[in-house]
Amino acid sequence: MDLLDNYKKAWTNQPEETSKLSAIEIYKLAHSKSSSIVKWIFIIGILEFVILNSLYFFVDMETVMEEYRKIGLENFIYYSNILAYIIIFYFLVKFYVNYQRISIVDSTNTLMNKILKTRKTVKNYVIFNLAYVAILMMVATTAKINANYTDLNTTQIFMVVGATLLATLLFLGVLWLFYQLLYGFLLKKLKRNYKELAKLNSTN
C-alpha cells in the first residue's frame, strides 16, 4: 500500500473540520506522483529513441539498402523513415508538453483531464509503432514476391505470405510486450491516480 492510499484512508476517517485540509494533501500527493510519472514517460521515450537508433551502428546499412534496391523499395524505405521520424518527434514533443502542463495544473478536474490526455498520447504512440512495423513488413514481403514472382509457384507464394504473417504477428507480440514493460506500469499508476482523484472530486 503506497502513501496515497494511506492518505486516502486517513482522510475518510477524519472529522469534517479537517477533511478539507486532508483533501488538499491527497490532491498535492496525487499531483506530485502524476507529474513524476509523466516525466518518466518522456525520459523513457527519449532513451528508447536513442538506444534503438544506436543499433544502426551495429548493422551494415549499405547492405540492407542494397536488398531494398533489388526489390524496388529504396525510395519507399527512405521516405517512410523520414515520415516515421517526424511522427516520433511529434510524440516526444507531446510527452514533454504533457509533462510541462501537468506540472502547473491547479485543480482536480484539470489534473484528471491531463492524466487522460497523457494516457491517450502514450497509447497512440504505441499503436503507431506497431502499425508502422506491420506495414513495413507486409510491404517488404509483397515487393519481394513481386520481384521473384516468375521463380515462385502458387504454393511457394502462399508459404511466403503465411510465414510473413506469422513472423509479423510474433514480432508485433514481442514489441507489444516490450511497450507494456516500458509504459504499461506507468500508465497503470496514472490510472490509479485518476481513480483516486475522481473519488476525491465526487466527495467535494
Secondary structure, DSSP 8 states (H G I E B T S, - for coil): --HHHHHHHHHHTS-HHHHHHHHHHHHHHHHHHHHHHHHHHHHHHHHHHHHHHHGGGGS-HHHHHHHHHHTT-HHHHHHHHHHHHHHHHHHHHHHHHHHHHHTS--SHHHHHHHHHHHHHHHHHHHHHHHHHHHHHHHHHHHHHHHHTGGG--HHHHHHHHHHHHHHHHHHHHHHHHHHIIIIIHHHHHHHHHHHHHHHHHHT-
